[in-house]
Structures are given as C-alpha cells and as structure tokens.
Amino acid sequence: MSAHILIAEDEPKIAALLADYLGAAGMQTTVIDDGAEVIDAVRAIGPDLLVLDVMLPHTDGMTLCRELRREGELPIVMLTARVEEIDRLLGLELGADDYICKPFSPREVVARIKAILRRTGNGTSDGARSHAPRIEVDEARMRVTIAGQRVELTRVEFKLFHTLLRHPGRVYRRDELLDLIYDDYRDVSDRTIDSHVKNLRRKLDAVLPEQPLIHAVYGVGYKIELD
C-alpha cells in the first residue's frame, strides 16, 4: 500500500509541484490550503506524513506542529520561506522530523520524505523497510561499534556523534553543537564543527561506505539519519 502524504500549503504552485513529484514517486497526496483544516484532515485521513508550511492562513504551522505532537508521532516536514526561520523553529524544538527552506528541489523533498517513511515504517510493507545499522555506544569508555566494527573516535568526535545519535533526524545548529560538545566554554568558531564533522564522517564512511549517517542541512547545521 502506498504512503499517503497530506500537504498543507497555501501557495497553489508549490502545492501542485509537491503533489506531482510525490505522485510520480508512487505516493497518494491530499492538498489543503488552510491551517484551520489541518487537524481535522489529519484525524479524518490518517496520513503517513504531513508536509506543513509555516505560514498558513488562520492557524500557523508552528501552532499546528505543537498540537499534533501532543496527539501523536505523525511524521512532519515543515516548509519555510526563510533560512533564518529554521533557526527559530529549531530553537522552539517543535518536534518536526525535518525542515526545508523555499525555494527547494522537489526531488530533494521526495528523497527526504522517503527517508523519513523508511525510518518510521509509515506507508511501507515489512519487506520494504530498510534496517538501520547496528550501533553500540559505550559511553563510559567512549567507544563506538558499528555493524560489528570498532570506530576509533577522538573525545570530541565521540561527543559529537553521541549527541547527534540521541535524536536521529533532528537538525542541530552549529552553535548548539559547540555548546553541547565543549564544556569549558572555549572561544571557538562555529566552523570548528565543520572540521570535526568532516573527520567523523570519514571514519563512519570507512565502516558504512554505502550508507552515510551524517547529513548537512544547508545554512543551519547537521543531523544523523539511520535509514
């Protein structure tokens, strides 16, 4: 059975574009353009994932995301027209599974939605689900084993990986990661994280060359995906 995606977007061209690409990917879609209709539509349709624009008439996307999170774990991808808006959304920790800034590549949106559906199992049969790699973390010894292979990490790399691993799919800002992995409040650049991520990715890719774990979110930061 194909996944059913509910698109809450009040810009007709964007909504139609998303519906066309998701339909071509074999998914069912329903489009609504009013924030006041979203909750009722979710309850009536029971979609596998919600694409939710931040700026909807009558009820905004942030309010809707909060309310839906109180009701359950429906996967939510939020759309925003401004890169800086993503920082505010992340700061509010609304619980969305992903944040995408307009203008976007519809193919990238489809790819992200597929990744979320695989991770959550929504809209897929048991045989179609992908399996996350087996990851073992020994926090006391600061050791990481992936798919049975030991990954040698520095102290900072371990803290970075462990932080991202706690909340798969969540996007962390660079400054947020700095605060979490450095406990001595040293004065370092946000770009220091890029260097650590580069080294960490190289070590993880050596173990899982066909399944990159850490993904960059342009203009914001990083997240880990386990699909």
C-alpha positions as a Markdown table, in Angstrom:
| # | Residue | x | y | z |
|---|---|---|---|---|
| 1 | Met | 0.0 | 0.0 | 0.0 |
| 2 | Ser | 1.4 | 3.4 | -1.0 |
| 3 | Ala | 2.1 | 6.1 | 1.5 |
| 4 | His | -0.5 | 8.9 | 1.9 |
| 5 | Ile | 1.0 | 12.4 | 2.2 |
| 6 | Leu | -1.0 | 15.3 | 3.4 |
| 7 | Ile | 0.3 | 18.7 | 2.0 |
| 8 | Ala | -0.7 | 21.8 | 3.9 |
| 9 | Glu | 0.5 | 24.6 | 1.7 |
| 10 | Asp | -1.4 | 27.8 | 0.6 |
| 11 | Glu | 0.8 | 28.6 | -2.4 |
| 12 | Pro | -1.0 | 26.6 | -5.3 |
| 13 | Lys | 2.1 | 26.3 | -7.5 |
| 14 | Ile | 4.2 | 24.8 | -4.7 |
| 15 | Ala | 1.4 | 22.5 | -3.5 |
| 16 | Ala | 0.8 | 21.3 | -7.1 |
| 17 | Leu | 4.6 | 20.8 | -7.6 |
| 18 | Leu | 4.9 | 18.7 | -4.5 |
| 19 | Ala | 1.8 | 16.7 | -5.3 |
| 20 | Asp | 3.1 | 16.0 | -8.8 |
| 21 | Tyr | 6.5 | 14.8 | -7.7 |
| 22 | Leu | 5.2 | 12.7 | -4.8 |
| 23 | Gly | 2.6 | 11.2 | -7.1 |
| 24 | Ala | 5.3 | 10.3 | -9.6 |
| 25 | Ala | 7.1 | 8.6 | -6.7 |
| 26 | Gly | 4.1 | 6.4 | -6.1 |
| 27 | Met | 2.6 | 8.2 | -3.2 |
| 28 | Gln | -1.0 | 9.4 | -2.6 |
| 29 | Thr | -1.5 | 13.1 | -1.8 |
| 30 | Thr | -4.1 | 15.3 | -0.4 |
| 31 | Val | -3.7 | 19.1 | -0.5 |
| 32 | Ile | -5.2 | 21.7 | 1.8 |
| 33 | Asp | -4.5 | 25.4 | 2.0 |
| 34 | Asp | -6.0 | 26.5 | 5.3 |
| 35 | Gly | -4.4 | 25.9 | 8.7 |
| 36 | Ala | -7.8 | 25.7 | 10.3 |
| 37 | Glu | -8.4 | 22.5 | 8.4 |
| 38 | Val | -5.2 | 20.6 | 9.1 |
| 39 | Ile | -6.1 | 18.9 | 12.4 |
| 40 | Asp | -9.4 | 17.7 | 11.1 |
| 41 | Ala | -7.8 | 16.4 | 7.9 |
| 42 | Val | -5.1 | 14.5 | 9.9 |
| 43 | Arg | -7.8 | 12.9 | 12.0 |
| 44 | Ala | -10.0 | 12.0 | 9.0 |
| 45 | Ile | -7.3 | 10.8 | 6.6 |
| 46 | Gly | -4.7 | 9.4 | 8.9 |
| 47 | Pro | -1.8 | 10.3 | 6.6 |
| 48 | Asp | 1.6 | 8.7 | 6.8 |
| 49 | Leu | 3.3 | 12.1 | 6.7 |
| 50 | Leu | 2.4 | 15.8 | 6.8 |
| 51 | Val | 4.2 | 18.4 | 4.8 |
| 52 | Leu | 3.4 | 21.6 | 6.8 |
| 53 | Asp | 4.0 | 25.2 | 5.7 |
| 54 | Val | 5.0 | 27.5 | 8.5 |
| 55 | Met | 2.9 | 30.4 | 7.2 |
| 56 | Leu | -0.7 | 29.1 | 6.7 |
| 57 | Pro | -3.8 | 31.3 | 7.0 |
| 58 | His | -5.9 | 31.1 | 10.2 |
| 59 | Thr | -3.6 | 28.7 | 12.1 |
| 60 | Asp | 0.2 | 28.8 | 11.6 |
| 61 | Gly | 2.3 | 25.8 | 11.1 |
| 62 | Met | 4.2 | 26.1 | 14.4 |
| 63 | Thr | 1.0 | 26.1 | 16.4 |
| 64 | Leu | -0.3 | 23.1 | 14.4 |
| 65 | Cys | 3.0 | 21.2 | 14.9 |
| 66 | Arg | 2.8 | 21.6 | 18.7 |
| 67 | Glu | -0.8 | 20.4 | 18.8 |
| 68 | Leu | -0.1 | 17.4 | 16.6 |
| 69 | Arg | 2.9 | 16.4 | 18.7 |
| 70 | Arg | 0.6 | 16.3 | 21.7 |
| 71 | Glu | -1.7 | 13.9 | 19.9 |
| 72 | Gly | 0.9 | 11.5 | 18.4 |
| 73 | Glu | 4.0 | 10.8 | 16.4 |
| 74 | Leu | 2.8 | 11.7 | 12.9 |
| 75 | Pro | 6.0 | 12.5 | 10.8 |
| 76 | Ile | 6.1 | 16.2 | 10.0 |
| 77 | Val | 8.2 | 18.0 | 7.4 |
| 78 | Met | 8.0 | 21.8 | 7.8 |
| 79 | Leu | 8.4 | 24.3 | 4.9 |
| 80 | Thr | 9.6 | 27.8 | 5.4 |
| 81 | Ala | 10.3 | 30.7 | 3.1 |
| 82 | Arg | 13.4 | 32.0 | 5.0 |
| 83 | Val | 16.6 | 30.2 | 6.0 |
| 84 | Glu | 16.8 | 32.2 | 9.3 |
| 85 | Glu | 13.3 | 31.0 | 10.2 |
| 86 | Ile | 14.8 | 27.5 | 10.5 |
| 87 | Asp | 16.9 | 28.7 | 13.4 |
| 88 | Arg | 13.8 | 29.9 | 15.2 |
| 89 | Leu | 12.0 | 26.7 | 14.5 |
| 90 | Leu | 14.8 | 24.6 | 15.8 |
| 91 | Gly | 15.1 | 26.9 | 18.9 |
| 92 | Leu | 11.4 | 26.2 | 19.7 |
| 93 | Glu | 12.1 | 22.4 | 19.4 |
| 94 | Leu | 8.7 | 21.8 | 17.9 |
| 95 | Gly | 9.4 | 18.1 | 17.2 |
| 96 | Ala | 9.2 | 18.2 | 13.4 |
| 97 | Asp | 11.1 | 15.5 | 11.6 |
| 98 | Asp | 12.7 | 17.8 | 9.0 |
| 99 | Tyr | 12.8 | 21.5 | 8.0 |
| 100 | Ile | 13.0 | 22.6 | 4.3 |
| 101 | Cys | 13.6 | 26.1 | 3.1 |
| 102 | Lys | 12.0 | 27.5 | -0.1 |
| 103 | Pro | 12.9 | 27.5 | -2.9 |
| 104 | Phe | 13.7 | 23.8 | -2.8 |
| 105 | Ser | 14.4 | 21.0 | -5.1 |
| 106 | Pro | 11.2 | 18.8 | -5.3 |
| 107 | Arg | 13.4 | 15.8 | -5.9 |
| 108 | Glu | 15.2 | 16.5 | -2.6 |
| 109 | Val | 11.9 | 16.9 | -0.8 |
| 110 | Val | 10.8 | 13.5 | -2.1 |
| 111 | Ala | 14.1 | 11.9 | -1.1 |
| 112 | Arg | 13.8 | 13.3 | 2.4 |
| 113 | Ile | 10.2 | 12.2 | 2.7 |
| 114 | Lys | 11.2 | 8.7 | 1.6 |
| 115 | Ala | 13.9 | 8.6 | 4.2 |
| 116 | Ile | 11.5 | 9.6 | 7.0 |
| 117 | Leu | 9.0 | 7.0 | 5.8 |
| 118 | Arg | 11.6 | 4.3 | 5.8 |
| 119 | Arg | 12.8 | 5.3 | 9.3 |
| 120 | Thr | 9.3 | 5.3 | 10.7 |
| 121 | Gly | 7.9 | 2.4 | 8.7 |
| 122 | Asn | 5.0 | 4.5 | 7.6 |
| 123 | Gly | 3.4 | 3.6 | 4.3 |
| 124 | Thr | 5.7 | 0.7 | 3.7 |
| 125 | Ser | 5.3 | -3.1 | 4.0 |
| 126 | Asp | 7.6 | -5.0 | 6.4 |
| 127 | Gly | 9.6 | -6.4 | 3.5 |
| 128 | Ala | 10.2 | -2.9 | 2.1 |
| 129 | Arg | 11.5 | -1.3 | 5.3 |
| 130 | Ser | 15.2 | -0.6 | 5.5 |
| 131 | His | 17.2 | -1.6 | 8.5 |
| 132 | Ala | 19.3 | 0.8 | 10.5 |
| 133 | Pro | 22.9 | -0.3 | 11.1 |
| 134 | Arg | 23.6 | -1.9 | 14.5 |
| 135 | Ile | 25.3 | 0.8 | 16.5 |
| 136 | Glu | 26.7 | 0.1 | 20.0 |
| 137 | Val | 27.8 | 3.0 | 22.2 |
| 138 | Asp | 29.8 | 2.5 | 25.4 |
| 139 | Glu | 29.5 | 6.0 | 27.0 |
| 140 | Ala | 31.7 | 5.1 | 30.0 |
| 141 | Arg | 34.6 | 4.0 | 27.8 |
| 142 | Met | 33.8 | 6.4 | 24.9 |
| 143 | Arg | 33.7 | 3.5 | 22.4 |
| 144 | Val | 31.6 | 3.1 | 19.3 |
| 145 | Thr | 31.0 | -0.1 | 17.4 |
| 146 | Ile | 29.0 | -0.1 | 14.1 |
| 147 | Ala | 28.0 | -3.3 | 12.3 |
| 148 | Gly | 30.4 | -5.2 | 14.5 |
| 149 | Gln | 33.4 | -2.9 | 13.6 |
| 150 | Arg | 35.1 | -0.7 | 16.2 |
| 151 | Val | 35.3 | 3.0 | 15.2 |
| 152 | Glu | 38.2 | 4.9 | 16.8 |
| 153 | Leu | 37.0 | 8.4 | 17.7 |
| 154 | Thr | 38.6 | 11.3 | 19.5 |
| 155 | Arg | 36.8 | 12.6 | 22.6 |
| 156 | Val | 35.2 | 15.5 | 20.7 |
| 157 | Glu | 34.2 | 13.2 | 17.8 |
| 158 | Phe | 32.6 | 10.8 | 20.3 |
| 159 | Lys | 30.6 | 13.5 | 22.0 |
| 160 | Leu | 29.5 | 14.9 | 18.6 |
| 161 | Phe | 28.4 | 11.5 | 17.3 |
| 162 | His | 26.7 | 10.6 | 20.6 |
| 163 | Thr | 24.8 | 14.0 | 20.6 |
| 164 | Leu | 23.5 | 13.5 | 17.1 |
| 165 | Leu | 22.7 | 9.9 | 17.7 |
| 166 | Arg | 20.4 | 10.7 | 20.7 |
| 167 | His | 17.8 | 12.3 | 18.3 |
| 168 | Pro | 18.0 | 10.8 | 14.8 |
| 169 | Gly | 16.5 | 13.2 | 12.2 |
| 170 | Arg | 16.8 | 16.3 | 14.4 |
| 171 | Val | 18.8 | 19.1 | 12.9 |
| 172 | Tyr | 21.4 | 20.7 | 15.3 |
| 173 | Arg | 22.7 | 24.2 | 14.7 |
| 174 | Arg | 26.5 | 24.6 | 14.7 |
| 175 | Asp | 26.5 | 26.8 | 17.7 |
| 176 | Glu | 24.2 | 24.4 | 19.5 |
| 177 | Leu | 26.6 | 21.5 | 18.9 |
| 178 | Leu | 29.5 | 23.6 | 20.1 |
| 179 | Asp | 27.7 | 24.3 | 23.4 |
| 180 | Leu | 27.0 | 20.6 | 23.8 |
| 181 | Ile | 30.4 | 19.1 | 23.0 |
| 182 | Tyr | 32.6 | 21.7 | 24.7 |
| 183 | Asp | 32.0 | 22.0 | 28.4 |
| 184 | Asp | 34.8 | 24.6 | 29.1 |
| 185 | Tyr | 33.1 | 27.4 | 27.1 |
| 186 | Arg | 36.2 | 27.9 | 25.0 |
| 187 | Asp | 36.1 | 30.6 | 22.3 |
| 188 | Val | 35.9 | 28.7 | 19.1 |
| 189 | Ser | 34.3 | 29.4 | 15.7 |
| 190 | Asp | 31.1 | 27.7 | 14.6 |
| 191 | Arg | 33.1 | 26.4 | 11.7 |
| 192 | Thr | 35.1 | 24.3 | 14.1 |
| 193 | Ile | 32.2 | 21.9 | 14.0 |
| 194 | Asp | 32.6 | 21.5 | 10.2 |
| 195 | Ser | 36.1 | 20.2 | 10.7 |
| 196 | His | 35.0 | 17.8 | 13.4 |
| 197 | Val | 32.1 | 16.6 | 11.2 |
| 198 | Lys | 34.4 | 16.1 | 8.2 |
| 199 | Asn | 36.7 | 13.8 | 10.3 |
| 200 | Leu | 33.8 | 12.0 | 11.9 |
| 201 | Arg | 32.2 | 11.3 | 8.5 |
| 202 | Arg | 35.5 | 10.0 | 7.1 |
| 203 | Lys | 35.7 | 7.4 | 9.9 |
| 204 | Leu | 32.0 | 6.4 | 9.7 |
| 205 | Asp | 32.2 | 6.1 | 5.9 |
| 206 | Ala | 35.0 | 3.7 | 6.2 |
| 207 | Val | 32.6 | 1.3 | 8.1 |
| 208 | Leu | 29.4 | 2.1 | 6.1 |
| 209 | Pro | 30.6 | 3.4 | 2.7 |
| 210 | Glu | 27.1 | 2.9 | 1.1 |
| 211 | Gln | 25.1 | 4.4 | 4.0 |
| 212 | Pro | 26.2 | 7.9 | 5.0 |
| 213 | Leu | 24.9 | 8.7 | 8.5 |
| 214 | Ile | 25.6 | 12.4 | 9.0 |
| 215 | His | 23.9 | 14.9 | 6.7 |
| 216 | Ala | 24.4 | 18.6 | 6.4 |
| 217 | Val | 21.4 | 21.0 | 6.3 |
| 218 | Tyr | 22.4 | 24.0 | 4.2 |
| 219 | Gly | 22.8 | 27.2 | 6.2 |
| 220 | Val | 21.8 | 25.5 | 9.5 |
| 221 | Gly | 23.8 | 22.6 | 10.8 |
| 222 | Tyr | 23.8 | 18.8 | 10.9 |
| 223 | Lys | 21.7 | 15.7 | 11.6 |
| 224 | Ile | 22.0 | 12.0 | 11.7 |
| 225 | Glu | 19.8 | 9.6 | 9.7 |
| 226 | Leu | 19.6 | 5.9 | 10.5 |
| 227 | Asp | 17.7 | 4.6 | 7.5 |
